[in-house]
Amino acid sequence: MLRPALETKGLRFPSLDVASRFAIEHAGATHHGMDAPSIFGHHSKLRRLVSIDPPTIHYTISRAQAGELYGELDLVKMFVRRGYRVEFAW
């Protein structure tokens, strides 16, 4: 929405390819087939890093609800492979 105004101030936006590899909130069609570990940042309103010792991610939704979100369980698997503990609500 603010892109034109930001561009007039000198802000530059990356291509969709670069942006899709930079950070992800929730997977979508843009990320179809993408290797989740290759994405630099992972953030979401539904998951939070709650501890670093041990590294623990807590979801504010149930595992079943996470399974309904495109690609979310693939992200869960990636976190677990990287040594994170993953907790779900309920």
Secondary structure as GFF3:
##gff-version 3
##sequence-region A 1 90
A	DSSP	alpha_helix	3	8	.	.	.	ID=ss1
A	DSSP	alpha_helix	16	22	.	.	.	ID=ss2
A	DSSP	beta_strand	23	24	.	.	.	ID=ss3
A	DSSP	three_ten_helix	29	31	.	.	.	ID=ss4
A	DSSP	three_ten_helix	36	38	.	.	.	ID=ss5
A	DSSP	beta_strand	41	42	.	.	.	ID=ss6
A	DSSP	beta_strand	47	52	.	.	.	ID=ss7
A	DSSP	beta_strand	55	59	.	.	.	ID=ss8
A	DSSP	alpha_helix	63	67	.	.	.	ID=ss9
A	DSSP	alpha_helix	72	81	.	.	.	ID=ss10
A	DSSP	beta_strand	85	87	.	.	.	ID=ss11
###
